[in-house]
Amino acid sequence: MTGITISVDRLQVGHYVSLPLGWREHPFLFSSFKLKNEEEIELIRRLGLTSVTLIPDKSDTPVKPAPLGVEPVATPPDLAQLQAQMQQEKAQRIERLQRYRRNLQQCEKQFQQSLAQVRSVMSKIQARPLDAIGHARELVNAMTEQLLSVDEMVLHLVSDKEESSNLHFHSLNVSVLSMLLAKECKMSAEQIRHIGMGALFHDIGKLKIPSQVLRKREPLTMAEQHLLAQHPRYGLALLNLAPDFPEPAKDVVRYHHEFLDGCGPEGLKQSQLGPLVQIVSLINAYDNLCHVQAKMPYVALGHLYKQRKGQFNQKYLNMLIRLIGVYPPGSVVQLSDGQIGLVMSVNTARLLYPSVLVYDARIPRQEAVIIDLQQAELRIAKVMDPKRLPPAVFEYLHPRTRISYYFEHHTH
């Protein structure tokens, strides 16, 4: 998609232009956009620009021939008012962006705090199981209260700091998403707490599996596969050391690899699996697709929906899509105006219009514009494979290798 440099005097409504200015140096929302009216062309003149870059492939109007003489330019009488209005709207967008970044930072802080608590729980579970389970209950109870206090669910993509083990990361991911899905399914506070406890400890039995088996890159031997398949039983044995661990949560730990079609290790079918087990089984499969198999969230959802439809409760799968969106946080997308971005947040009230961090080489990454697609009147045109991005775009967007979500809530 190549651009050509043309004189501002040759601009017409319908041209897609790129301004040679930084984002804060003009009143427009973006530095590249399609001209909607004559006033926008006049505003470009007022910026002191004599030429801009035109993108013919994205323009609706052809370039008119260069004028032979000097053409008079009519100045719309309300141009100053329009410019002031655009500047005000842009200032409001900058304020919203700053508020969004504050909310995101708060979300990331809460996620990292929860991750630290999970790390502490996992380190104590074998030596001091009662203490560990007590601390886990405090974490899950606090998350349940926070979840139930939120009316409109906003899910954020949080950063993938690498110091935590996959077990900590995966356990918190599955717990958070399972509790979110349970809330979306209108489950009771007690059920949400049970699902949170079961999901948090669903893989605890892996602490009994030798690390060389867990980290092995080559295919496992039959003996190693059999050993790994025992981790739900090992987990149950650990949790039985705590007499007050809730029974519904124990079922989650024992049966999280069972599927509705009976293809799990114990061959249980839909009628034998409770709703909490069915939810965690689904979320565990989704998170494993994203991290173990490194599939993009959009691809992972499609795989579950198309390739493994008989294994999961369709009501819960549809609710999961309603929760994290058709384009979940972490998806790399191309917008309807050709821009490329990373989905950062979804609001369950308007799933087709997530918040997207947009690539713009002229804006430092730490100041990158994050736009609400509904407010910007844009839509997602397609999902992109991060591996096919140009290196500069990949580095700017920084697609996550480990994708985690946390929900926005405000502490008082």
N, C-alpha and C positions, 0 to 999 in steps of 0.2 A: 504494500500500500504506500505508494510514493506521493510526495507532495511537490507542489510547484510554488514558487514565490511570485506573487502578483501584487500590483499596486492596489491600495485601499480603494482608489477611485473605480476599480473594476469589480468591486464586490457586489453581489446581488443576494436577495433573499433566497434561501435554499442552499447556499454555499456552506460547506463544512470547512471551518478555518481553525488554524492553530496560531495562537498569539505568542510572539517572542518575548513574553513577560512572565515573571513569577506570579504565583497564585494570588498573592496579597497586593499585587501592583495593578489590579484592574477590578471592576465591579462585578464581573461575570462569575458564575458559580464554578465553571471550569475554564482552563486555558485553551481547551479544544472543544468546539461545539458547532451546531448548525445554526445559521442566522435565521431568525424567525420574522424580523421586520426591519424596516428602514432605520428605525431609531437605534437599533443595535449597531448598524453600520456607521451611523454618525457618532456613536459613542466610541467606536474604535478610532475614528479620526481624532476625536477629542483627546485620546490617550497620547497623541503625538506620533502615532505610527504612520509610516508612509507605505509599508508593505507588510503582508502577512503570508503565512503558508496556507495554500488551498489544497484540500484532499479531494481530487476529482471523483475517486471511487465512492466516497461517502456523501457526495453532493447531489442535490436534486436538480440543480440548474447548471447549464454549461457556462463556460467563461465567455463573457462578451468581449468583442475585439477592443484593443486599446484605442482610446479616443484620439482623434486627430488634433483637436484643439483643447482648450481648457473648458470643461463643462461647469456651468454654475451648479452649486450644491445648495439645495434648499435645506434650511435648518428648522426642524420641527420646533414649534414654540415651547413645548413642555419638556424639552430634553433635559434641562437642569433638574427638573422635578423627578423625571424618570431615573436619572443617574443617582440622585439622592435616595430614591426608593430602593434601587438595586443595591447601593452601598449598605443601606440599613438592613435589607434582607440578608446580605452576605455577612454582616456583623452578627446577626442573629444566628446564622448557620455556624459561624465560628464559635459563638458562645455555646450552641448545642453540642458542637464537636468537643469542646473542652469539657462540658458536663458529661458527655458520653465517655470520654477518656478517664475521667475521675471515677465514674461508675465501674468501668472496666478494670481499673487499677484496684478498686475495692474488692471486686469479684475475684481477681487473681490473688489478692492478699488472703481472702477467706479460703480459697482453694488450697493455697500453700500451707495455711494453718491446719486445715483438715488433713492434708497429706502428711504433715508432721505428726499429727495425732495417730494416723493410721500406722505410720512407721513405729511409733512408740508402742502401740498395741501389739503389733506383729513381733516386736522384740521381746515382749513379756509373756506371750501366750503360752510358751512351753514351761517356763520356770514359775510364773505366777499367773495362772489362768484366771483366777477370780479377779485379780486387779485389772488384767487386760480386758476382760469382758465388761467390767464396771466402767472403765474408761470408754470403751466402744459404745456402751449404752448411752453415756453422756453425750458423745458426739452425735449419735443417731437421733436422740431426743431433741437436741438443739436444731439439727437439720430439719426434723419434722415440724417443729414449731415455726421455723423460718419459712418452710414451704407453705404451710397452711396460712401464713400471714400475707401471702402474695396473691393479689387478685388477677393480675395480668402477667403471665409468665414470659420473662425475657431470658433466653439462654445465650451465654457468651462463650466464645472460644477462648480458652486460657492458655498461657504460655507453657511450653514443654521443657521445663528445666530438667536436665538429665541426671541429677544426682540421686533420684529415687529409683529403687528397683522396679522392674516390671510388675512384680507381685503387688507392691504398694499402689502403684499407679492404676493397674487394672482393677484392683479391689475397690478403690475409691470411685473410679469411673462407673463400674457396674452398680455400685451402691447408689450413687447420685442419680444415674439415669433410671434405675429401677424404681426408686422412690418418686421421681418426677412422673414416670409413667403410671405408677399406682395412684398418684394424686389426680392425674388426667382421667383415670378410670373411675374416679369418685370413690375410691376405697377409704375406709375409716382411718383415723389417726393411728389406732392400734395396728391395723394391717400395714400401714406405711412404716411404722417402727419395726415390725417383724420382718418386712421385706428388706429394710435397711440393714438389720443385723445379719440376716441370712446372706445377703449379697456381699456384705463387708467380709464375711468369713468363708465365702463359698469355696475359695481355693486354699484355705489355710492348711489343708492336708498336704499341700506341695512342700511344706517345710520338712516333711518326712521323706521327701524324694531326694536322692543325691543330686547335687547341683550339676554334675557333669551330664546327667540325663536331661535336666531341665534346659540346659544351655546348648545341648547338642545340635549342630547344624545339619548333620547328615540324617537320613531316615533312621528312626529307632528300630532296634531289633524287636522280635516278637516278645522276648522277655522284658525288654524296657517298656514296650507298649503296655504290657500287662501290669507292670509296676506302676506306671503313670496313671492307668485307669483306676487304681486303688485310692487315688487321692481323696475322693469324696468320703470313703470309709475312714481313712486316716483322720480327716477333718472332723468327722462325727465323733471319733474316739477322743480327740482333744477337747471338743466342746462338752462332752459328757462329764468332764472333770468339774464343770461348773453346774451345780444342780438347778440353778434358776434360769439357764439359757432357754428361751421360749421354744416350745416344740414346733410351731409353724416355721420358725427360722431354721431349725435342724433339718426339716424336710427340704428346704431350699439347698442347704449344703449337700445333702445326700443325693438329691435327684436333679441337680442343675444341668447334667448332661443327658437327661432323658428328653425324648421328643414325642410329639403327639402321634406319630406314625409307628412308634414302637421300635425305632432303630437305635435307641440308646443302649448303654451297657447292661441295664437290667430289663430291657424290653417292655417297660411300662408304656401304656397308651393314654390317650386323652382323659378317659374317665378316671384313671388312677392318679392323675397329676392335678394338684390344686392350683388355683389362680396365681398364688405367689410364686410357685415353682415355674409355671408357664411364663411369667413375666421375666424372671431372672434368667431362665434358659434362653429366651429371645435376646435379652440385652447382652448376655455373656457371648453369644454367637456374633452379635453385631460388633462388640468391642474387639473380639479376636480377629474378625475380618479386617478391621481397621488397623490393628497393630501387629498381629502375628503375620497376617498375609499382606499387610501394607496396602490395602485397598482404600481409595478415596471414599469418604462417607456416602456420597451420592451412589457410587458403584456398589458399596456394601449393602445399602438399602435395596437397590435393584436386584442384587444377587439373592438376598433373603426372599424378596417378593416373587421372583421368577423361578429360581432354581430350587428353593427349599420351602416352597409354599405349604406342603403337607406336614412339615415338621412343627409349625408354630401356629398359635391361635391367631386367626386372621383379624379378629377384632383388636387384639393387642398390637399386631403389626401395623394396622391402619392408624391406631392411636399413636404409635411411635412416629409415624410419618407426620401426623398432625402436630406432634410435639416438637420435633427437630426440623421439620420442613422438608420439602422436596429437595431443597438445596441446603443441606445442614451446614452449620459453622465448620469451617475448614475446607469447604469446596472452593476450587479456583474456577472463576466464571468469566465469560465475556458478556458485557452488557449490550443493550440494544443500540447504543451509540458507538460500539466498537471498543470501548475501554475494557481493560482486563483488571480483575480485582479478586480479593479473597473475602469470602463471606465470614463476617466476624460475629454476628448476632442474629437471632431470629426472635420474633415476637409471635406467640401462638395465635394472636388475634389477627395477624395479617402475614401469613407464611410466604406468600409470593413476593413480598417486598422486604427482604432482609436488609441489614446494614452491611455495606461492602467497603472494604479498604481498597482504594483505587490506585493503580500504578500511575505515577506521573514523574518522569525523570527530573522535572524542574523543581520538585518539592522534596526536601529531605525526608527520608523515611519516617523519622520520629515526628514529623509534622504532617504525614500523609493524610489526605482527605478521606474520611469515612462518611459515606453518604447513605441516607435513608432513601431507598429506591422509590418509595411512594411519593415522598416530598420532591424528589428530583424528576419525577415523571419518567422513570426509566424502568426497564425490566431486564431479566436475565435471558439472553439469547441462547446460550449453550454452556455446558460444563466443559472445562479444559483439563487435559492431563498435565500435571505440573512438570513432568519430565520433558515435555515438549515446549516449555516456555523458553524464550531467549534467556541466557544467563543473567543479564542485568535485571530482567523482570522477576526471575526466580529469586534472586538475592533480595530484591526490594520487598516482594510479597512474603517471602520466607514461609512457604507452605509447611505446615507442621508434620513432623515425622510421628509424633504421638499426639493424638487429638483428644482433648478433654473438654468437657462442658461444665460450667457451673451456672447456677441461676442467680439472677440479680435480686437482691433484697437489701434493705437499708436498715442498719443498726441505729438505734437511738441512744 
